[in-house]
């Protein structure tokens, strides 16, 4: 009987961890939020891209524009190696 149980255990598919898009998005959001909070405490501001600008965001919610991002309206196809 033990041999039958041992064989049955070998034939069971092993459950492997999987990563879904939803899990990845959730983990990324949590990680970015935590990193932003820590950076705000250490540096006193965060630097992000927002509405075509690189900006500093301060704890009181004020925003300082650093540099406008350049947009490229290229129709060229490209390949990343």
DAJO-V407809 format. One record per residue. RES is the residue in three letters. SS is DSSP state (H for helix, E for strand, C for the rest). PHI is phi in radians with two decimals (999 if undefined). Layout:
{{RES:SS:PHI} {RES:SS:PHI}}
//
This chain:
{{UNK:C:999} {UNK:H:-1.10} {UNK:H:-1.16} {UNK:H:-1.13} {UNK:H:-1.17} {UNK:H:-1.11} {UNK:H:-1.14} {UNK:H:-1.09} {UNK:H:-1.15} {UNK:H:-1.27} {UNK:H:-1.48} {UNK:C:-1.23} {UNK:C:-1.18} {UNK:C:-1.37} {UNK:C:-1.35} {UNK:C:-1.91} {UNK:C:-1.14} {UNK:C:-2.29} {UNK:C:-2.11} {UNK:C:-1.76} {UNK:H:-1.05} {UNK:H:-1.10} {UNK:H:-1.12} {UNK:H:-1.11} {UNK:H:-1.11} {UNK:H:-1.08} {UNK:H:-1.11} {UNK:H:-1.11} {UNK:H:-1.07} {UNK:H:-1.11} {UNK:H:-1.13} {UNK:H:-1.15} {UNK:H:-1.11} {UNK:H:-1.11} {UNK:H:-1.10} {UNK:H:-1.13} {UNK:H:-1.13} {UNK:H:-1.13} {UNK:H:-1.13} {UNK:H:-1.08} {UNK:H:-1.19} {UNK:H:-1.35} {UNK:H:-1.59} {UNK:C:1.57} {UNK:E:-2.88} {UNK:E:-2.15} {UNK:E:-1.95} {UNK:E:-2.43} {UNK:E:-1.73} {UNK:E:-2.60} {UNK:C:0.92} {UNK:C:1.43} {UNK:E:-2.25} {UNK:E:-1.61} {UNK:E:-2.29} {UNK:E:-1.75} {UNK:E:-1.97} {UNK:E:-1.76} {UNK:C:-0.99} {UNK:C:-1.41} {UNK:C:1.64} {UNK:C:-1.24} {UNK:E:-2.20} {UNK:E:-2.08} {UNK:E:-1.26} {UNK:E:-1.76} {UNK:E:-2.74} {UNK:E:-1.39} {UNK:C:-1.39} {UNK:C:-1.49} {UNK:C:-1.83} {UNK:C:-2.04} {UNK:C:-1.76} {UNK:C:-1.76} {UNK:C:-1.69} {UNK:C:-1.26} {UNK:C:-1.43} {UNK:C:-2.49} {UNK:C:-2.19} {UNK:C:-1.68} {UNK:C:-1.56}}
//
